[in-house]
Every structure is written in structure tokens, then in C-alpha cells.
Amino acid sequence: MSLHFIFFLIARAAVSLTTAMLSIAIGWHLYQNSGDPFDLALVGLMQIMPIFLFFFLTGWATDSLSRKILLITCSISEIAVLGGITMAMLADTLNLSLIFGLLFVHGTIKAFYTPAQQATITNLVPSDMLSRAIALNATVGKVFGTIGPLLAGVLIAIIDVYTYLVAASLMGISTIAYSLLPKLTQQKPTGRSLKMVLGGVAYVRSNSIVLGAIALDLFIVLMGSVVTLLPVYAADILNVGPESLGLLRSMPALGAVVVGLGLAALPPMRRSGLCLFSALVVFASSILVFSVSTVFSVSLVALFVYGASDMVSVNIRMTLIQLATPNHLRGRVSAVNSIFISSSNEMGDIRAGSAAAVLGPITTVFIGGLAAFGVAIAG
């Protein structure tokens, strides 16, 4: 990998670490302040809503403006948001409206950052290295996204609200790393007409490869979500404590990291269609095994395989999307993809939680595994 891509990965690591730290820290401090779980729901809402509100603008910006400048601007803006949260937390009375407003700005920054970050990879590596680069990028995100909550917990215990300043320092590192990227090819302005702004939607609808990959992600995650039910499995089915719950939650990420490192070291896959089908079948099988397991070690292995097979699937689908999308449309298509990813994750958790309340956790996860099989075969 080139030195410029290493700088990109350093920035990716800092951003992933910061995002994970912020999620844990803000949830802890708000719940300690109010004791109201609804505040935690609002935290998620404020960060997701901008993705839906501004997807047409974020994609257009990625395809019309300098992606390097856009990434740097997002990093600097995030430093300002984290500084504002620190000041709000240090005030005598916590202003919830201010906090949620800053979280909305954070979500808006993330809405611009995500498509710009995804589209930039193709500008830094040759096409024959794209699959490896995407795998390495996803692996770095998984690793530091897993470390973030652990680090946040330690920092909250030691320095409390000053944790946000540590996160701001990390964003300073990402700013420096992005500034060391080469001058990327300037995007030709796409125009400001509605047709140009919504070009990503039109392209996704017209391209069967991109539409199929995005739709597959939506339905497989929607049907196969199990993470939200892990506390129920830990307490009522596996009969383990909170420390074991933490281990359960870490296994999908560990599986994804191990496979991601392997994919980054291997040459591009051949017969990617067959590999994708096989990964989806293994993914669905792991859900079925987990659903009926009452043995802790078996459940750990099932979750490891769950994360590992999902990483293979994600790598193939993201590579297909990037290769099948012209450079001048990658930002707008990535913005559309971000909506599908956010929707599938959130709706998957809602589906699993609401169904478990009616059917019970085992039946819910088992049906989800069967549905994932159906998606794999239909795909």
C-alpha cells in the first residue's frame, strides 16, 4: 500500500475511535444527568436524521468539491463540536437542547464525511488493489470502533467530561493525516439542477449491479440482525453475566477483523458471485446456530463466524459498487448507500426487538436466519 493510503488509514482510525468514544461518553453523561432512557434514543436520532435529510447535498458535495478539502473540513468541524460538548458538560446546568443541537451538527458532519471517505479510496489505490484497500479500510474501522468504547470507559473514570477533549485531539490527528494526502483529481462540477443533485438515485436505479448490491445489504442486515438481542441471550438463555455479554458483543467484530486482515493480504477474489453466495449462506447458518445454542462457547463461535462472513459479503459488495460507479458519481452513490446502511441497521434492531417481544428471542433469531437464507438464494 502507498504512503498516502497509510495516511488515509491513520485518519480513518482516528475518526472511528472518536465516533465510538463519543457514542459511549455522551450516552453515559446524559443518562447520569437525567436517568431518562429516552435521552439515549434522541442521541441516536440526532446523529442519523442528517443522513436522511441531507443525502442529496452530501453526495453532490463529494462529487463537485475537492474530496481532500471536504475531509479536512469535516475533521476541523468535528473538533469544534467536541469542544462545544466539553464546554456544555462543564456548565453548572446541562443544557440538553444545546447538547442535542451539537449532536445534530455531529450527525451532519458524519453525513458529509461518509460518502467522501468511501469515494476517496478509489483515488488513492489502483483498481487491482481496490478490494484489498476496502478490506483494510473496513478492518481499521472495526478495530478502532471496538477499542473506542473500552477507551472511553477508562477515560470517563479518570478524567470524566474531559474525555471529549481527548476525542478532539484525535480529530486533530485525522486533520493532519488528511492534509498529507495528495492533491486528488479535482471533480468536474456536476451542476446544481435537481437532476444533477439526485444523479446518485437515478444511477442506482438504472444500474442492476449497484442496485442489487445495495438492496442485498439492506435485506440481509434487516433480516439477520442479532446484536440488539445479545443482552437477552446473555441473561435468559446462556445465563452469563455482563462481562460475558461484553465478550459476546466483541465476537462479530473480532471475526470481521480477522477476515478483513486476510482479505487485505490476499489477491482480489475470483468468481466473486459464488464467493458472495457462499458468504451469505454461511452468514445465515451462523444465525441459525446462534439462535438455538444454549452453550456459551458455541454461541461465541457462531458470532465469530457471523462477523467473519459478513466481512466477506461487505467487501465484495462495496468493491462491486465502487468499480461499477463512475468516479464523478461515486459521492452521490455513496450517499445513497449510506441511507440504506443506516436504514438496515436501525430497522434491523427495531425488527428484532419488536418481534422478540411477541415471539420470544429464539424464534425471532431463528426466523431471521431462515429469512437470511431466503435473501441469499434470491440474491
Summary of the structure (lengths in Angstrom):
residues: 379
radius of gyration: 20.5
end to end distance: 32.7
largest distance: 60.9
contacts: 1349
relative contact order: 0.15
helix: 87%
strand: 0%
